[in-house]
Amino acid sequence: MKLHVFPPSPRATKVTALANHLGLECELHIVDLFKGEQHQPGFAALNPNERMPVLEDDGFVLWESNAILHYLASKKPGSGLWPSDAKGQADVLRWHSWEAAHWFPACAILAFEHLIKKITGQGEPNPQEVAKGEEQFHRHAKVLNAHLRGRKWLVGNDHTIADFAVGAVMAVAEPARFPVAGYTEIGRWYGVLSSLPGWKKALVPLPVTA
């Protein structure tokens, strides 16, 4: 299998961390978003959306990070990362949908203003956008924090691909200045997730800032 990724993007982190966790051999191909490599014809032929990650497996091409998580988990059905019962599966899909529709977009505003702009030399954070990002972050962090109260993992009694999907963006929480103070359940949960050897292996240093 091949994974086209751009570490340390959270979307890259989640799929490489899961591949590591499952012990799957994946050939990593770096797609440098800062150099515009996602727009090159060869990559655009794999994903017409011109976004990473993309997985290739014996002629099968799959994009969308959460779909890739599901596919990788299917390679090791005994891992329990994709529940065997309908309710558990629906619960995982619920959190995947929530992450894509609400959590990641909220976090992405702050990541762009505080981190991407700094790395790429695009100027200072826009206060209005920062305020918007913080408002959205708080709105959704309250949901996640409340759900995790009394739970070790998002779904059931063990970790699933839901944790990999939702937890990925927390890898840049500090440099992106997410207002995480007070969300103790999120901090506890992510601390356990980030201690997994496969997760640690997937983390890479941030680029030198401009």
C-alpha beads as a LAMMPS data file, in Angstrom:
LAMMPS data file: protein, C-alpha beads

210 atoms
209 bonds

1 atom types
1 bond types

-500.0 500.0 xlo xhi
-500.0 500.0 ylo yhi
-500.0 500.0 zlo zhi

Masses

1 110.0

Atoms # bond

1 1 1 0.000 0.000 0.000
2 1 1 0.980 3.600 -0.588
3 1 1 -0.091 6.602 1.471
4 1 1 0.251 10.060 -0.043
5 1 1 0.482 12.400 2.939
6 1 1 1.853 15.705 4.181
7 1 1 2.994 15.441 7.787
8 1 1 2.321 17.096 10.166
9 1 1 -1.174 17.772 8.816
10 1 1 -3.741 16.183 11.177
11 1 1 -5.325 14.417 8.215
12 1 1 -1.957 12.800 7.538
13 1 1 -1.351 12.077 11.212
14 1 1 -4.559 10.090 11.640
15 1 1 -3.942 7.698 8.745
16 1 1 -0.231 7.163 9.341
17 1 1 -0.837 6.677 13.073
18 1 1 -3.457 4.022 12.375
19 1 1 -1.259 2.241 9.836
20 1 1 1.548 2.225 12.410
21 1 1 -0.792 1.040 15.158
22 1 1 -2.028 -1.849 13.054
23 1 1 1.453 -2.810 11.886
24 1 1 0.541 -2.319 8.232
25 1 1 3.357 -1.755 5.775
26 1 1 2.653 1.460 3.897
27 1 1 4.983 3.265 1.545
28 1 1 4.778 6.956 2.388
29 1 1 4.824 9.509 -0.423
30 1 1 5.112 13.110 0.727
31 1 1 2.835 15.650 -0.949
32 1 1 4.218 19.067 -0.015
33 1 1 1.157 21.289 0.183
34 1 1 3.286 24.397 0.702
35 1 1 4.945 23.772 -2.665
36 1 1 1.622 23.101 -4.358
37 1 1 2.417 19.482 -5.148
38 1 1 -1.244 18.587 -4.600
39 1 1 -2.052 20.490 -7.813
40 1 1 0.368 18.569 -10.007
41 1 1 -1.295 16.442 -12.705
42 1 1 0.014 13.162 -11.321
43 1 1 -1.516 13.726 -7.906
44 1 1 -4.686 15.342 -9.250
45 1 1 -5.233 12.166 -11.262
46 1 1 -5.358 10.253 -7.982
47 1 1 -7.602 12.767 -6.204
48 1 1 -9.458 15.317 -8.353
49 1 1 -10.106 17.319 -5.156
50 1 1 -6.334 17.907 -5.037
51 1 1 -6.113 17.106 -1.340
52 1 1 -4.261 14.552 0.691
53 1 1 -4.243 11.907 2.080
54 1 1 -4.703 9.380 -0.679
55 1 1 -4.278 5.629 -0.342
56 1 1 -3.324 3.281 -3.149
57 1 1 -3.700 -0.462 -2.712
58 1 1 -3.202 -2.779 -5.678
59 1 1 -4.936 -0.464 -8.118
60 1 1 -7.573 0.748 -5.667
61 1 1 -7.389 4.485 -5.000
62 1 1 -9.126 5.951 -1.954
63 1 1 -9.298 9.539 -0.718
64 1 1 -10.924 11.150 2.326
65 1 1 -9.022 10.492 5.546
66 1 1 -11.888 8.947 7.507
67 1 1 -12.677 6.539 4.661
68 1 1 -9.004 5.549 4.671
69 1 1 -9.215 4.879 8.413
70 1 1 -12.095 2.486 7.815
71 1 1 -10.258 0.728 4.993
72 1 1 -7.079 0.296 7.035
73 1 1 -9.049 -1.040 10.010
74 1 1 -10.731 -3.578 7.706
75 1 1 -7.294 -5.033 7.033
76 1 1 -7.122 -6.141 10.677
77 1 1 -10.715 -7.011 11.662
78 1 1 -9.542 -8.594 14.893
79 1 1 -8.173 -5.274 16.138
80 1 1 -11.612 -4.101 17.276
81 1 1 -10.979 -0.655 15.816
82 1 1 -14.101 -1.056 13.680
83 1 1 -16.892 -2.466 15.878
84 1 1 -18.627 -5.665 14.791
85 1 1 -22.132 -4.619 15.888
86 1 1 -24.429 -2.220 14.036
87 1 1 -24.788 0.202 16.946
88 1 1 -21.047 0.434 17.471
89 1 1 -20.470 0.984 13.759
90 1 1 -23.118 3.703 13.641
91 1 1 -21.544 5.360 16.683
92 1 1 -18.135 5.456 14.973
93 1 1 -19.705 6.904 11.841
94 1 1 -21.472 9.493 13.991
95 1 1 -18.135 10.748 15.333
96 1 1 -16.500 10.623 11.904
97 1 1 -19.320 12.791 10.541
98 1 1 -19.115 15.166 13.501
99 1 1 -15.358 15.511 13.109
100 1 1 -15.624 16.322 9.402
101 1 1 -18.609 18.665 9.686
102 1 1 -17.883 20.514 12.934
103 1 1 -14.711 19.724 14.880
104 1 1 -12.051 19.882 12.180
105 1 1 -13.447 23.019 10.468
106 1 1 -13.510 24.865 13.796
107 1 1 -9.958 23.847 14.648
108 1 1 -8.765 24.595 11.114
109 1 1 -9.598 28.292 11.480
110 1 1 -7.233 28.645 14.427
111 1 1 -4.608 26.405 12.842
112 1 1 -4.567 28.616 9.758
113 1 1 -4.452 31.900 11.638
114 1 1 -1.858 30.959 14.245
115 1 1 0.176 28.255 12.528
116 1 1 -0.120 28.111 8.742
117 1 1 0.172 31.870 8.316
118 1 1 3.304 31.875 10.453
119 1 1 4.912 28.981 8.603
120 1 1 4.144 30.401 5.164
121 1 1 4.777 34.068 5.922
122 1 1 1.199 35.201 5.270
123 1 1 1.184 37.840 7.962
124 1 1 -0.372 38.199 11.379
125 1 1 -3.536 36.439 12.582
126 1 1 -6.808 38.137 11.696
127 1 1 -8.485 38.977 15.032
128 1 1 -11.969 38.515 13.589
129 1 1 -11.121 35.073 12.255
130 1 1 -9.449 34.116 15.538
131 1 1 -12.572 35.154 17.461
132 1 1 -14.717 33.129 15.043
133 1 1 -12.459 30.096 15.431
134 1 1 -12.430 30.319 19.201
135 1 1 -16.224 30.621 19.356
136 1 1 -16.637 27.549 17.169
137 1 1 -13.943 25.656 19.059
138 1 1 -15.670 26.240 22.395
139 1 1 -19.047 25.258 20.978
140 1 1 -17.812 21.870 19.813
141 1 1 -15.222 21.247 22.537
142 1 1 -18.037 21.424 25.094
143 1 1 -19.807 18.584 23.261
144 1 1 -16.677 16.438 23.102
145 1 1 -15.637 17.144 26.678
146 1 1 -19.083 16.273 28.034
147 1 1 -19.219 13.053 26.047
148 1 1 -15.835 11.918 27.341
149 1 1 -16.774 12.419 30.978
150 1 1 -16.765 8.952 32.537
151 1 1 -15.412 7.365 29.350
152 1 1 -11.879 6.390 28.397
153 1 1 -12.669 6.318 24.678
154 1 1 -15.279 7.796 22.376
155 1 1 -17.076 4.547 21.539
156 1 1 -17.411 1.491 23.751
157 1 1 -14.739 0.280 26.132
158 1 1 -11.723 0.459 23.833
159 1 1 -10.248 2.729 21.214
160 1 1 -11.667 2.746 17.701
161 1 1 -11.027 4.632 14.491
162 1 1 -13.335 7.316 15.914
163 1 1 -10.587 8.256 18.380
164 1 1 -8.019 8.451 15.587
165 1 1 -10.317 10.684 13.523
166 1 1 -11.348 13.098 16.261
167 1 1 -8.010 13.157 18.082
168 1 1 -5.768 13.960 15.125
169 1 1 -6.193 17.728 15.183
170 1 1 -5.163 17.856 18.847
171 1 1 -1.619 17.106 17.715
172 1 1 -1.309 20.790 16.749
173 1 1 -3.334 22.192 19.660
174 1 1 -0.413 24.059 21.231
175 1 1 1.087 25.829 18.196
176 1 1 -2.405 26.516 16.808
177 1 1 -3.374 28.018 20.186
178 1 1 -6.560 26.070 20.700
179 1 1 -8.261 27.429 23.850
180 1 1 -8.129 24.056 25.598
181 1 1 -7.977 25.329 29.183
182 1 1 -10.787 23.823 31.218
183 1 1 -11.457 20.934 28.856
184 1 1 -9.883 18.399 31.175
185 1 1 -11.648 15.378 29.714
186 1 1 -10.336 16.129 26.241
187 1 1 -6.840 16.547 27.650
188 1 1 -7.028 13.253 29.553
189 1 1 -8.388 11.356 26.552
190 1 1 -5.877 12.784 24.087
191 1 1 -3.053 12.070 26.525
192 1 1 -3.903 8.377 26.410
193 1 1 -4.335 8.376 22.630
194 1 1 -1.076 10.213 22.004
195 1 1 0.810 7.736 24.201
196 1 1 0.146 4.907 21.733
197 1 1 3.462 3.950 20.070
198 1 1 1.952 4.138 16.583
199 1 1 0.666 7.624 17.284
200 1 1 4.026 8.819 18.577
201 1 1 5.720 7.448 15.478
202 1 1 3.351 9.389 13.219
203 1 1 4.140 12.770 14.780
204 1 1 6.752 14.854 13.014
205 1 1 8.259 18.261 13.888
206 1 1 6.543 21.305 12.461
207 1 1 8.350 23.061 9.573
208 1 1 10.640 25.949 10.412
209 1 1 8.550 29.100 10.487
210 1 1 9.064 31.859 7.967

Bonds

1 1 1 2
2 1 2 3
3 1 3 4
4 1 4 5
5 1 5 6
6 1 6 7
7 1 7 8
8 1 8 9
9 1 9 10
10 1 10 11
11 1 11 12
12 1 12 13
13 1 13 14
14 1 14 15
15 1 15 16
16 1 16 17
17 1 17 18
18 1 18 19
19 1 19 20
20 1 20 21
21 1 21 22
22 1 22 23
23 1 23 24
24 1 24 25
25 1 25 26
26 1 26 27
27 1 27 28
28 1 28 29
29 1 29 30
30 1 30 31
31 1 31 32
32 1 32 33
33 1 33 34
34 1 34 35
35 1 35 36
36 1 36 37
37 1 37 38
38 1 38 39
39 1 39 40
40 1 40 41
41 1 41 42
42 1 42 43
43 1 43 44
44 1 44 45
45 1 45 46
46 1 46 47
47 1 47 48
48 1 48 49
49 1 49 50
50 1 50 51
51 1 51 52
52 1 52 53
53 1 53 54
54 1 54 55
55 1 55 56
56 1 56 57
57 1 57 58
58 1 58 59
59 1 59 60
60 1 60 61
61 1 61 62
62 1 62 63
63 1 63 64
64 1 64 65
65 1 65 66
66 1 66 67
67 1 67 68
68 1 68 69
69 1 69 70
70 1 70 71
71 1 71 72
72 1 72 73
73 1 73 74
74 1 74 75
75 1 75 76
76 1 76 77
77 1 77 78
78 1 78 79
79 1 79 80
80 1 80 81
81 1 81 82
82 1 82 83
83 1 83 84
84 1 84 85
85 1 85 86
86 1 86 87
87 1 87 88
88 1 88 89
89 1 89 90
90 1 90 91
91 1 91 92
92 1 92 93
93 1 93 94
94 1 94 95
95 1 95 96
96 1 96 97
97 1 97 98
98 1 98 99
99 1 99 100
100 1 100 101
101 1 101 102
102 1 102 103
103 1 103 104
104 1 104 105
105 1 105 106
106 1 106 107
107 1 107 108
108 1 108 109
109 1 109 110
110 1 110 111
111 1 111 112
112 1 112 113
113 1 113 114
114 1 114 115
115 1 115 116
116 1 116 117
117 1 117 118
118 1 118 119
119 1 119 120
120 1 120 121
121 1 121 122
122 1 122 123
123 1 123 124
124 1 124 125
125 1 125 126
126 1 126 127
127 1 127 128
128 1 128 129
129 1 129 130
130 1 130 131
131 1 131 132
132 1 132 133
133 1 133 134
134 1 134 135
135 1 135 136
136 1 136 137
137 1 137 138
138 1 138 139
139 1 139 140
140 1 140 141
141 1 141 142
142 1 142 143
143 1 143 144
144 1 144 145
145 1 145 146
146 1 146 147
147 1 147 148
148 1 148 149
149 1 149 150
150 1 150 151
151 1 151 152
152 1 152 153
153 1 153 154
154 1 154 155
155 1 155 156
156 1 156 157
157 1 157 158
158 1 158 159
159 1 159 160
160 1 160 161
161 1 161 162
162 1 162 163
163 1 163 164
164 1 164 165
165 1 165 166
166 1 166 167
167 1 167 168
168 1 168 169
169 1 169 170
170 1 170 171
171 1 171 172
172 1 172 173
173 1 173 174
174 1 174 175
175 1 175 176
176 1 176 177
177 1 177 178
178 1 178 179
179 1 179 180
180 1 180 181
181 1 181 182
182 1 182 183
183 1 183 184
184 1 184 185
185 1 185 186
186 1 186 187
187 1 187 188
188 1 188 189
189 1 189 190
190 1 190 191
191 1 191 192
192 1 192 193
193 1 193 194
194 1 194 195
195 1 195 196
196 1 196 197
197 1 197 198
198 1 198 199
199 1 199 200
200 1 200 201
201 1 201 202
202 1 202 203
203 1 203 204
204 1 204 205
205 1 205 206
206 1 206 207
207 1 207 208
208 1 208 209
209 1 209 210
